């Protein structure tokens, strides 16, 4: 597997899923969207979780959006919703959100670097935007992601399979691969195999969306306590 292929895929997943599942969260019995941020019109909520996570560092740009106030304990949510809309419509929707953010929100990530990352993610079946607002005097970050599981499976299936097998690899094989990916992305493949990490949360959402049989919207937010 080419080094650049590993970097692009993991960067895509990392960029699109920065909140993750923290300790003590659980899916609601009647899922709804607890985040004051709009979903794509007509999207059906598939799952909703509250989580709490303590961090000591911020490994990536979108993490700095969600974990905006540095090391500490954050409360947040992640919401997975399904839609039969096609990706061009979802990409247009994300563009409209960026051009006209919901009241109180501003776009958190701009510039050539983010545009380049998004070009790669769209090729792999992802698109995303990040926003911030103020909640009870504290900075509140939200990442919104559109996902096409079919495209992701087609273009990155072998990589997803590797993520699923990484924890069973002998340490002498796993550690060098983890180190290589972490240097390029800030996350390891071991992180990706753990549902309590940001990238692991994204992969968990993909499983739900495959079962749903359409495209998906994932919202992740956090506020420092």
Phi and psi in degrees as a GROMACS rama.xvg file:
@    title "Ramachandran Plot"
@    xaxis  label "Phi"
@    yaxis  label "Psi"
@TYPE xy
-70.8556  145.193  UNK-2
-57.5137  -43.3559  UNK-3
-67.5366  -33.1559  UNK-4
-64.2438  -43.2676  UNK-5
-59.4837  -46.9849  UNK-6
-62.9008  -44.4254  UNK-7
-64.609  -45.245  UNK-8
-66.3628  -48.196  UNK-9
-66.8439  -36.1929  UNK-10
-62.0743  -38.53  UNK-11
-62.4799  -48.2627  UNK-12
-63.7127  -42.763  UNK-13
-62.4503  -45.4472  UNK-14
-63.136  -29.7494  UNK-15
-95.6767  -4.03545  UNK-16
-145.208  92.8293  UNK-17
-108.73  -7.92431  UNK-18
-87.5468  -60.4606  UNK-19
82.5605  173.342  UNK-20
-98.2236  123.955  UNK-21
-102.308  -179.963  UNK-22
-65.5924  143.268  UNK-23
87.169  -3.21085  UNK-24
-81.668  165.397  UNK-25
-165.41  150.801  UNK-26
-68.4228  141.201  UNK-27
-77.3968  153.448  UNK-28
-71.9583  -32.0336  UNK-29
-124.628  85.7498  UNK-30
-62.9149  140.059  UNK-31
-144.029  176.374  UNK-32
-97.477  105.531  UNK-33
-85.427  -2.58057  UNK-34
-92.4784  131.303  UNK-35
-76.6611  64.4288  UNK-36
-150.401  136.293  UNK-37
-74.0957  144.282  UNK-38
-89.6885  166.623  UNK-39
-59.7307  138.97  UNK-40
-57.1146  125.362  UNK-41
88.7295  -6.0231  UNK-42
-68.145  139.756  UNK-43
-101.95  127.381  UNK-44
-68.8746  124.343  UNK-45
-96.4595  -34.9098  UNK-46
-157.585  155.907  UNK-47
-148.284  129.451  UNK-48
-130.206  141.504  UNK-49
-98.6965  139.768  UNK-50
-140.234  159.877  UNK-51
-131.542  131.533  UNK-52
-140.026  135.984  UNK-53
-104.136  126.584  UNK-54
-120.098  154.659  UNK-55
-117.261  -8.7943  UNK-56
-153.879  166.758  UNK-57
-123.432  98.3373  UNK-58
-79.1938  -14.6769  UNK-59
-147.425  169.181  UNK-60
-62.8202  -43.66  UNK-61
-71.7473  -28.4153  UNK-62
-61.5381  -35.7881  UNK-63
-70.0196  -19.087  UNK-64
-75.151  -50.1107  UNK-65
-75.259  -45.8969  UNK-66
-98.1323  65.2919  UNK-67
-73.0741  -19.4024  UNK-68
-109.583  26.057  UNK-69
79.8336  -164.396  UNK-70
-59.7539  143.201  UNK-71
149.937  -166.59  UNK-72
-104.966  131.765  UNK-73
-120.249  141.909  UNK-74
-103.292  139.017  UNK-75
-158.893  -174.561  UNK-76
-140.143  154.747  UNK-77
-132.377  139.487  UNK-78
-126.49  131.085  UNK-79
-116.153  124.924  UNK-80
-127.187  146.99  UNK-81
-108.31  148.565  UNK-82
-148.554  151.326  UNK-83
-91.8112  0.944489  UNK-84
-63.8827  149.136  UNK-85
-85.3345  162.325  UNK-86
-58.8476  -39.3917  UNK-87
-56.3187  -37.7364  UNK-88
-67.5202  -39.1915  UNK-89
-69.7358  -37.9328  UNK-90
-64.0723  -40.387  UNK-91
-62.4393  -42.1056  UNK-92
-60.0954  -44.2768  UNK-93
-63.1898  -39.5784  UNK-94
-63.4485  -39.3164  UNK-95
-65.8867  -38.6526  UNK-96
-61.7967  -41.8184  UNK-97
-66.0148  -38.2118  UNK-98
-73.2294  -31.9238  UNK-99
-137.192  77.6573  UNK-100
-60.0834  152.986  UNK-101
-55.8466  154.11  UNK-102
-52.1414  130.85  UNK-103
92.028  -17.6844  UNK-104
-96.0233  151.592  UNK-105
-128.787  154.561  UNK-106
-70.3839  131.163  UNK-107
-91.7198  -29.7569  UNK-108
-123.768  121.72  UNK-109
-139.537  167.372  UNK-110
113.443  172.511  UNK-111
-65.4445  -35.7127  UNK-112
-63.2949  -46.7908  UNK-113
-66.6729  -38.1997  UNK-114
-61.0138  -39.5414  UNK-115
-66.1215  -43.7667  UNK-116
-59.8367  -43.9343  UNK-117
-66.6824  -32.6781  UNK-118
-59.6231  -44.2948  UNK-119
-66.7908  -41.6277  UNK-120
-66.4683  -37.8495  UNK-121
-63.5669  -37.5936  UNK-122
-61.4638  -31.2871  UNK-123
-92.9353  -5.77542  UNK-124
106.442  16.1955  UNK-125
-122.596  151.3  UNK-126
-147.638  156.51  UNK-127
-157.066  161.127  UNK-128
-142.73  155.842  UNK-129
-127.401  141.39  UNK-130
-137.366  158.598  UNK-131
-135.78  151.809  UNK-132
-146.998  -172.112  UNK-133
-114.549  130.331  UNK-134
-127.503  113.601  UNK-135
52.8443  41.0643  UNK-136
80.5848  1.35309  UNK-137
-115.058  147.745  UNK-138
-71.1395  132.096  UNK-139
-120.192  120.914  UNK-140
-106.693  142.305  UNK-141
-134.658  130.157  UNK-142
-112.428  131.31  UNK-143
-117.625  131.208  UNK-144
-127.019  138.604  UNK-145
-108.594  134.235  UNK-146
-131.41  135.698  UNK-147
-114.64  95.994  UNK-148
-60.027  -33.6203  UNK-149
-63.9555  -44.793  UNK-150
-65.4923  -41.5199  UNK-151
-60.637  -44.7892  UNK-152
-62.084  -40.4179  UNK-153
-65.9688  -42.3209  UNK-154
-95.5247  -18.9887  UNK-155
-135.189  18.0101  UNK-156
-53.6233  -48.8069  UNK-157
-58.6867  -37.3228  UNK-158
-67.5468  -41.0357  UNK-159
-63.8569  -37.0647  UNK-160
-63.5853  -38.4811  UNK-161
-64.5251  -40.1105  UNK-162
-59.7135  -40.8944  UNK-163
-67.464  -25.7212  UNK-164
-99.1187  -8.89234  UNK-165
-58.9229  -36.6408  UNK-166
-71.3084  -14.7527  UNK-167
-95.3088  -5.50166  UNK-168
-72.0441  148.396  UNK-169
-59.8205  146.662  UNK-170
-55.7056  -36.4919  UNK-171
-66.7773  -23.7854  UNK-172
-92.4819  -36.8329  UNK-173
-70.6653  -42.6342  UNK-174
-61.9062  -45.0371  UNK-175
-63.9803  -37.9419  UNK-176
-67.7619  -42.9735  UNK-177
-58.7471  -44.4548  UNK-178
-63.5783  -40.6003  UNK-179
-62.4873  -47.9524  UNK-180
-67.8551  -39.7239  UNK-181
-63.3622  -38.0722  UNK-182
-60.7283  -35.6431  UNK-183
-88.7659  -25.0494  UNK-184
-127.307  -19.7291  UNK-185
91.2524  -7.29597  UNK-186
-129.41  151.091  UNK-187
-101.754  165.967  UNK-188
-66.9989  -28.5477  UNK-189
-63.9638  -41.0969  UNK-190
-56.0904  -43.4329  UNK-191
-65.1977  -24.9598  UNK-192
-85.9292  -4.90738  UNK-193
-103.9  116.549  UNK-194
-66.4578  -10.1765  UNK-195
-94.8425  15.7376  UNK-196
-114.377  161.827  UNK-197
-55.8085  -50.4089  UNK-198
-68.3773  -33.507  UNK-199
-64.3174  -35.2276  UNK-200
-63.5433  -38.5408  UNK-201
-63.0374  -42.817  UNK-202
-67.4288  -35.7807  UNK-203
-61.3873  -39.0505  UNK-204
-64.5496  -36.5126  UNK-205
-62.2135  -36.0913  UNK-206
-61.3287  -44.0853  UNK-207
-61.2735  -40.7946  UNK-208
-72.0101  -33.241  UNK-209
-61.6713  -43.9595  UNK-210
-63.529  -36.6142  UNK-211
-65.9338  -39.2441  UNK-212
87.7978  28.264  UNK-213
-151.517  -157.754  UNK-214
-92.071  172.72  UNK-215
-140.804  158.177  UNK-216
-118.226  130.391  UNK-217
-121.197  124.646  UNK-218
-109.446  135.772  UNK-219
-135.292  130.783  UNK-220
-136.903  167.847  UNK-221
-163.055  148.114  UNK-222
-135.679  132.819  UNK-223
-71.4986  138.898  UNK-224
